[in-house]
Amino acid sequence: MDSMITAAARALAAGDPLGALKRVALRDDAPALALRGIAMAQLGDFVKARALVRSASRSFGPKETMARARCAVAEAEIALASRDLHWPQKALDAARVTLEEHGDTANAALARYLEIRRLLLIGRVDAAESLLAHLNFAAMPPALRAAHELIVAGIAMKRVDSKTARAALTRAGRAARDARIPALHSEVENASQVLNTPAARLIARGEVRPLLLDEVETVLASKALVVDACRHVVRSGRSTIPLATRPVLFTLARALAEAWPDDVPRGALIARAFRAKIADESHRARLRVEMGRLRSKLRSIANVSATDRGFSLEPKLARDVVVLARPVEEEHASVLALLADGESWSSSALALGLGASQRTVQRALDSLSASGKVQSFGRGRARRWMTPPVPGFATTLLLPAPLPSD
């Protein structure tokens, strides 16, 4: 490899894309195209970056399997950065195997980390954790050790484990300093700030206050009956009652929990659960049916009792009842939660991350765009959506249940 290619590669490894471009900007050979693509990705021009990396992959000869494999990994990394989550997984797996067979353990590990980060973005936390457990990160260079610890922290945040997240971020910070890559160090700092911004709101006895992640963890570990509006479950001790597929029942449970220890009038419950402005006998009959269903669901942890004017919630073992709500609540909060990372997402990637149909997500995006809360650029398949992060809220930590599919 000639000296200019080597110097450009070292500049990229140090996080200096402009320095790399100065050395290879006018060259069109395969190694230079690949390095130009990586440089453009570091500068944020993902469309140009992907085109250059693909061109480089085609330019490498059929015997240059290592170079082609590295291009496949680079293209996957660009796709992840641009939130295009539909990259061909088989191609990345094949590239990883090739790199392992030729002894390029660092790039093989990078391929695995990309796969894990994608799983984490689309909410498959268990699968991400399982793959991460098989990686020997101790032998990796500092940049990959930092990436490893960032993933550990991300998994811990999803599991509401603030202690593990803080420890992982501390280790990530040390690794980033050893790597001497400013962009990586900035990424660690941004992740650390998430732990110091509200991750949820606590609603109890008529009062509302924001909670940091460690405070959320304390609430979930307490002896209170928790109506968790972040994941649509009701918790008491070790018992968890999922209600994500029963939105009416969850709405009723939340209304009763917010009013506890008082009861809730029938008219208020009908208006909230059924969105009926005027309650008639059919609504009252339906309310009785749904309350019976809720009573059956919660029978192991609480009683749902009828009162003279409505219904009340009576925990069996817990001494307190609280509601854990999302930090920002509105009709399309789940879409905003993903967009709040400041990256540009395709509608198909959002649909994948939310477990919803693309048509449902597109309707949500159109509504948010009309109200000025999101903006798009590009056309067709290249169209991307983004929004500035919501100030003061770590909205991606406690994503709500997926949007209902059509």
N, C-alpha and C positions, 0 to 999 in steps of 0.2 A: 504494500500500500504506500502511495507517495506521501511526502511530508505534508502537503496541503490538506489532504484528506484526514491524515492523523491529527493535525492541528485543529481542524474543524470539529472532528469527533470529540476531542478533549474540551473544546469550547462548549459544545452542547452538554457534555457530561457535567460541566461546571455551571450550567444554567446561563450561558452567554450566547443566545441565538444570533445576535447581531455580529458578534465576533466570528461565528461559524460562517455566516452568509458572506462576510468580507472575503473569505477564502475560497468559497465554492459557488458564488452567485452566478458566475458566467459559464459554468461547466455543465455539460449535459450527459456525462458518463453516468453509469448506474450508481456507483457509490456516492457521487456528488448529488444526484437527484434524491437519493434516500436521505442524505444529511440536510439538504434544502427542505425536504418535506418535514423533517423533525423540527427544524428551526422555525418554519412557518407555523407549526402546531404550537410551539412554545410562545410564539407571538400572537396566537389566537386566531389565525386565519385557517380554520379547519378545512374549508372547502379546497383551498389551494394545497394545503398540506396533504390531504388524502389523494389528490390528483398526482402530486409529485411522487408519493410513496408507491402508488400503483404503477406509475410509469417506470420507476426504478425496478420494481419487481419483474415487470415484463422485460426490462433491459438486461437483467442478470441472465446468464446462460443456464441451460438445464442442469449442468453439473454444479452450479453454485447454489446448492441446496441450503447451506447455512445462511447465505445472504437473503435468499428468498423467504426463508423462515423468519428472519429478523424483520423483514418488510411486513410480513403478515402480522407479527406482534405489534409493530409500529402502527399499522393501520387499525388494529383493534384498540390501541391506546387512544388514537385520534377519535375513533368512533365513540369511545367512552367519554372522552372530554367534551365532545359535541352532543352528548346525550342521544346518540343513535344506538339504541340498545338491541337492534336486530341484526348485528353482525353475524356472519356464519361461524357458529361455535366449532363445527368440525374442522374448519380451516385453522382456527387458533389451536385446537388440540393437536392437529397434525404438526403444526409448527413447533409446539412445545416438545413433542416427542422427538422431532428432528434435532432440536437444540440439545436435549438431554443426551441423545445418542452421540452427539459430537462434543460433549463436554462443556457446552456453554450453559453452565448452571444458573448464572445470573439472569440471562434473558429468558431461560425456561421458567425461572421463578417469577419473573415479571409477567409472563403469559398467565401463570396461575393466579397471580394477584389481580390481574385484569378480570379474570373470570369471577373471582370472589367479589370484587367491587361491583360488578354487574349484578350478581345475585343479591348483594346488599341493597342496591338501588331499587330492585324490583320487589323487595320485601321478603326474600327467601333467606331469612336469618339463619335458620338451622343448617341449611345446605352450605351457606358461606362459612359458618363456624366449623363444620365437618371438614371442608377442604383445607381451611387454614390450619387445622390441627396436624396435618400431614406435612407441613412445610418446615424445614430446618432453617429458620431465619437467622440463627446465630452466625452462620458462616457467610451470610450475605454482605455485600457492601453497605455502607451507611445509608445510602438513598433508599435501598430496598428494606433495610431495617426500619427506617422511618415509615415507609409505606405499610409495612406489616403492623406496626404499632398503631397507625391511624385506623387500620381496619379493625384491630382489636378494640380500640376506643369506640368506633362506630357501632360495632356489635353490642358493646356494653351499654352504650346510650340507648339503643333500641330495646335492650332488656332492662332499662332503668337501673343500671348498676353504676352509680357515680364513682364509687371508690376505684373500681377496676378501670373505668374510663380515665380518671385523673392520673392514675399510675401509668397507664399506657401512653397518655399524652406527654407525660414527663419524659419517658423513655424516647418517644418520638422526637421531642425537642432536642435531646442530646444527640440522637442520630442525625438529625437535620443539621445541627451545628458541625458535626464531624464531616458531613457531606459537603458543606460550604456551598449549598445551592440556595440562593435567596428565595426563590419561588417556593421551594419545599418548606423552608423555615416559615414563610408567610402562611402556607397552608396549615401548618401545625398550630400557629398562633390563632388563626381563624377558628379552627376546631376547638381550641381551648376556650375561646370566648363564648362558645355555645353553652358551656357549663355554667357561665355566669349570667345567662339571660333566662327569663322565664320560659319554662317548658310546658306549663299548664296553669290553670286557675283552680283554686279551691272555693267551692260554694258550700257554706255551712251556716245554718241558723240565720239566714238572711244576709250574711256578709260574704263578700267576694274578695279574694286576694291572690296575687300571682305567686307561683311556686317555682323555685329552681329545681333542677333535676334531682339533687340530693334530698330536697324536701318532698318531691313526688315519691321518691323511694321510701321515705319515712311514713308518708300517708298510707302507701300500699302495704307496709309492714305493720301498721297499727292494728288495733283491735276494732276499729270502726267498720261499719258496713259502708263500702265504697261503691257508688254508682259511677263507673268509669266511662265517661263520654268520649274518651280518646280511643278506646277499643270496643266500646259498646258491650261491656260486661258488667255484672254486679258481683262484687267480691265481699266475702266475710271470712276472715281467718284463712284457712286453706281451701275454702270452697269458692269456686268461680262458676257463675251462671252466664253462659254466652247468650247474647240477645242481638247479635249483629244481623241475623237474618229475620229478626222480628222487630222492625223499627217502631211499630205502634206500641208494642209491649215495652220497649226500652224508653220511649217518650213518656209513657205513663209512669214507669219506675222512676225516671229522673224527676218528673213533676212532683211525685210524692216525696222523694228524697230532699228536694229543694225546700219543700214546705215543712219538713219534719222539725219538731214534733207535732206540728199542727196538721190538720187534714186539708184536703183540697176540694173545693166545691165541684159538683158534677159538671156544671156549665163550663168551668175553667178547664177541666180535663178534656171535655168534648172539643172545645175550641183548639186546644193545643195538639191533641192526638189526631183529630179528624179534620181540623181546619174548617170547622163549621161555625159560621157567625151566629146562627140561630139554631138552638138545639130543639129537636122534635122528639117524638116518642121512639122513632127508629134509631136515632142517635143514642138515646138513653138505653135502649135495648142492646145496642152494639157495645156500649160502654160496659154493661154488666157482663157480657160475654167475654170481652177482652180482659176485664179485671179478674174474671174466673181463671182465664188462661195464665195471667200474671201470677195470681195466687198459687196456682199449681207449679209454675216454674220456680218460684221463690220459697216454696214451702219448707225447704231444709234450713233456710237462714232467716226468714222473716215471714210475718203474717201481713196480709193485705185485708184490712177490715173496713166494712161499710160504716159510715157515720150518718147522722141525721141530714147533713148537707152534702156529703160526698164520700171520700175514701181517705184512709190514712195508712202509713207504713209503720209496722212495729217490729223492730229487729228482735231476734230470739236470744242471741248471745252478745251482740255488740251493744255498747253503751252510747254510741254516737253514730250518726248517719251523715255522710258528706258526699258531695258530688265533685268528681275530678273532671274538669272541662278543658277543652282545647284553649290555647292562649288567644286564638283568633277564631271566631265562629261566624260563618256566613254560609250561604247556600253552596258555594263551590270551594269551600275551604281546603278540601283535599287536593285539588288542583293547585291552588296557591301554595300549599305546603311543599309540594315538589318543586315548583318554580322558585321558591324562596331561597334556593341555594345560589341564585344569581347566574346559573348556567342557562344556555338556550336549549330547549327541548323540542323534539318533534311531537306531534299529536299521537303518533303511534307508540313512541316511547312512554309518554304519559299514560296511555291506555294500558301498556304492559306493566308499568309501575303501580297502577291503581287497581289492576285486575278488572277493568271495565271495558266496555266496547268502545271502539274508536269513535263511533257516532255519538255516544254519550259524552265523551271527552270533548269532541269538537263543539257540541252544543254549549258545553260549559265554557269553553274558550271564547266562543262567539259572544256569550253573555258578558264575560269578564272584559273582553275587548271593548264592547259597547259602553261599558261603564268606566273605561280607562284604566283598569287595574292590571291588564297585561297588554303586551304589544308583540307584533310579529314582524318578521322580515323574511325575504325570500319568497319563492313561489313553488307550487307543486310539492314534490317530495323534498325539496330543499327548504321548505318553509319551517321556521323555528319560532318558538314562543318563549318569552322571558318576562321577568318583572324584577324590579329592585327588591332585595330582601326587606321583609317587614321589620321596621326598626324596633329593637328591643325584644324580639320574640324568636325563640328557637323552634320555629314551626315544623321543621322536619323531624324532630325527635319523636313526637307522639302523633303520628299520622292517624287519621280516623279510618274507619272501615272503608273498604273499596266502594266506589260508586256502584249502584245497581246497574247491571247490564241490561240492554234492551233485548 
